[in-house]
Amino acid sequence: MRSFIRGLLAISLLLGTLALAACSGPSSSLPKLPTADAATYRLGPGDQVRLITFQDEQLTGEFRVNDNGTLALPLLGSVQAAGLTTSELASAVTQELEKRNLFKDPSVSVEVVNYRPIFILGEVNRPGQYPYQPGMTVVSAVAIAGGFTYRAVEDQVSIVRNTGGKSVEGRAGRETTLRPGDVITVYERSF
C-alpha cells in the first residue's frame, strides 16, 4: 500500500511539474508590456490623416505620414508629424502658416483616417498584417487572424511596440489593448 501511495505521489508530482512547465511559455521570461496611454496617441509612419484648413482647399485633404515621419503638404513642404498628437500637429501647421504669412489666424484641425497596421505572427490560422481598429485587444486581433491554432499558448503573447522611437518587447494577456504598429507573436505550447 505504501509503495502504491508513493507511486501516486510521484505521478502527481510529475504531472504538476509538467503542468507548470506548460504554463510557463516562451513569453514568461519577458517583462510585462508597459501600458500605453490611450488618450495620447502619437502619429507614426504609415498613419493617414485628414488635415482640414478652414477656407483653404489646397491644405485640406488626406495625407500619409511617410517613412521619415513627415507629411508633404502643399505650400508648406515637409512638416514633422511622427511623435505628435493630432492636436500638436494642428498647432504645428497653424504656426507654420502664420510664420510664412500665408494666413492670418488660420484654423486647422487634424484627425486620423487610417492607423498603421498591426502584425500577428505565430500560432494563428492566418498570420499577417491587419488594419488596426481603436479599442482592439489581443483576442480580437487573433479572431481577425482566424483564431488560435490547436498548438497555441492562448493566455499570453509577446508584443513588440514602438514607444517614443524605440522598440520594447513584453508579454501581454488576452485582454491587452493594442496600439497601431504592434507586432503580436502567439507562441506554440510545449507538449
C-alpha positions in Angstrom: 0.0 0.0 0.0 2.9 2.4 0.9 4.5 1.8 -2.5 1.2 2.4 -4.2 0.8 5.8 -2.4 4.4 6.7 -3.2 3.8 5.9 -6.8 0.7 8.1 -6.9 2.6 10.9 -5.2 5.4 10.6 -7.8 2.9 10.6 -10.6 1.1 13.6 -9.1 4.4 15.5 -8.7 5.4 14.7 -12.3 2.0 15.9 -13.6 2.2 19.1 -11.5 5.7 19.8 -12.8 4.5 19.2 -16.4 1.5 21.5 -15.9 3.7 24.3 -14.6 6.1 23.8 -17.5 3.2 24.1 -19.9 2.1 27.3 -18.2 5.4 29.0 -18.5 5.6 29.7 -22.2 8.4 31.4 -24.1 6.9 34.8 -23.2 7.1 34.2 -19.5 10.7 35.3 -19.4 9.8 38.7 -20.9 8.9 41.7 -18.8 5.3 42.8 -18.7 4.4 45.1 -21.6 4.2 48.7 -20.3 0.7 50.1 -20.6 0.2 52.8 -23.2 -1.8 55.9 -22.5 -4.8 55.6 -24.9 -5.6 59.3 -24.6 -2.2 60.4 -26.1 -2.0 58.6 -29.4 1.2 59.7 -31.2 1.4 59.6 -35.0 3.9 57.5 -36.8 4.9 56.4 -40.3 2.0 54.8 -42.2 -0.7 56.7 -40.4 -3.1 58.6 -42.8 -4.5 61.9 -41.5 -7.2 64.3 -42.7 -6.0 67.9 -42.5 -8.7 70.5 -42.6 -7.8 74.1 -43.0 -10.8 76.4 -42.8 -11.3 78.3 -46.1 -8.3 76.7 -47.9 -8.9 73.9 -50.3 -5.1 73.4 -51.0 -4.3 72.5 -47.4 -7.5 70.4 -46.9 -7.1 66.7 -47.7 -5.8 63.4 -46.7 -2.0 62.9 -46.2 0.1 59.9 -45.2 2.9 60.1 -42.7 6.0 59.0 -44.7 8.9 56.8 -43.6 10.8 60.0 -42.4 7.9 60.8 -40.1 6.8 63.9 -42.1 3.8 65.0 -44.1 4.3 66.5 -47.6 1.9 69.5 -47.6 1.2 71.9 -50.4 2.5 75.5 -49.7 4.5 74.2 -46.6 6.6 71.3 -47.9 7.6 68.7 -45.2 6.1 69.1 -41.8 7.2 66.8 -38.9 4.3 64.6 -37.8 5.7 61.4 -36.2 5.7 61.6 -32.4 3.0 64.3 -32.3 -0.7 64.0 -31.3 -3.3 65.2 -33.8 -3.7 68.5 -31.8 0.0 69.1 -31.7 0.2 68.5 -35.5 -2.7 71.0 -36.0 -0.8 73.6 -33.9 2.5 73.0 -35.8 0.7 73.5 -39.2 -1.0 76.6 -37.8 2.3 78.1 -36.6 4.0 77.3 -39.9 1.1 79.1 -41.8 1.4 82.1 -39.5 5.2 82.2 -39.7 5.2 82.2 -43.5 2.4 84.9 -43.5 0.2 82.7 -45.6 -2.8 83.2 -43.4 -3.8 85.4 -40.5 -5.3 83.4 -37.7 -5.7 80.1 -39.6 -8.0 77.4 -38.3 -6.5 73.9 -38.7 -7.8 70.5 -37.4 -6.4 67.1 -37.8 -7.9 63.6 -37.5 -6.6 60.1 -38.1 -8.3 58.4 -41.1 -6.3 55.2 -41.2 -3.9 53.9 -38.5 -0.7 51.9 -39.1 -1.5 48.2 -39.3 -0.8 45.6 -36.7 1.1 42.3 -37.4 0.2 38.9 -36.0 2.8 36.1 -36.1 3.0 32.5 -34.8 0.2 30.1 -33.9 -2.8 31.8 -35.5 -4.6 30.4 -38.6 -3.8 33.3 -40.8 -0.7 35.2 -39.7 -0.1 38.5 -41.4 -0.8 42.3 -41.5 -4.2 43.6 -40.4 -5.8 47.0 -40.1 -5.8 48.5 -36.7 -9.1 49.5 -35.1 -9.4 51.6 -32.0 -10.1 49.5 -28.9 -8.7 46.4 -30.5 -7.4 43.8 -28.0 -5.1 40.8 -28.4 -8.0 38.4 -28.5 -9.9 40.4 -31.1 -6.8 40.6 -33.3 -6.4 36.8 -33.0 -10.0 36.4 -34.0 -9.4 38.5 -37.1 -6.4 36.3 -37.9 -8.6 33.2 -37.9 -8.2 32.2 -34.3 -5.6 30.2 -32.4 -4.2 27.0 -33.8 -4.5 23.9 -31.7 -0.9 24.3 -30.7 -1.2 27.9 -29.4 -0.5 29.3 -26.0 -3.8 31.1 -25.6 -3.3 33.1 -22.4 0.0 35.0 -23.0 1.6 36.6 -26.1 4.6 38.7 -26.9 4.1 42.2 -28.2 6.8 44.4 -29.8 5.7 48.1 -29.5 7.4 51.3 -30.7 7.3 53.7 -27.8 9.0 57.1 -28.2 11.1 56.0 -31.1 12.4 52.8 -29.5 11.0 49.2 -29.7 10.0 47.5 -26.5 9.1 43.8 -26.2 6.9 42.5 -23.4 4.4 39.8 -22.5 0.7 40.5 -22.5 -2.6 38.8 -21.8 -5.6 38.3 -24.0 -7.3 41.5 -23.0 -4.3 43.8 -23.5 -5.3 46.8 -25.6 -3.3 47.0 -28.8 -1.7 50.1 -30.4 -1.1 50.8 -34.1 2.1 49.2 -35.3 2.1 46.5 -32.6 3.7 43.1 -33.6 2.0 40.2 -31.7 3.6 36.8 -31.5 1.4 33.8 -30.4 3.7 31.1 -29.1 3.5 27.3 -29.5 2.7 25.2 -26.5 5.2 22.7 -25.1 3.6 19.3 -25.1 
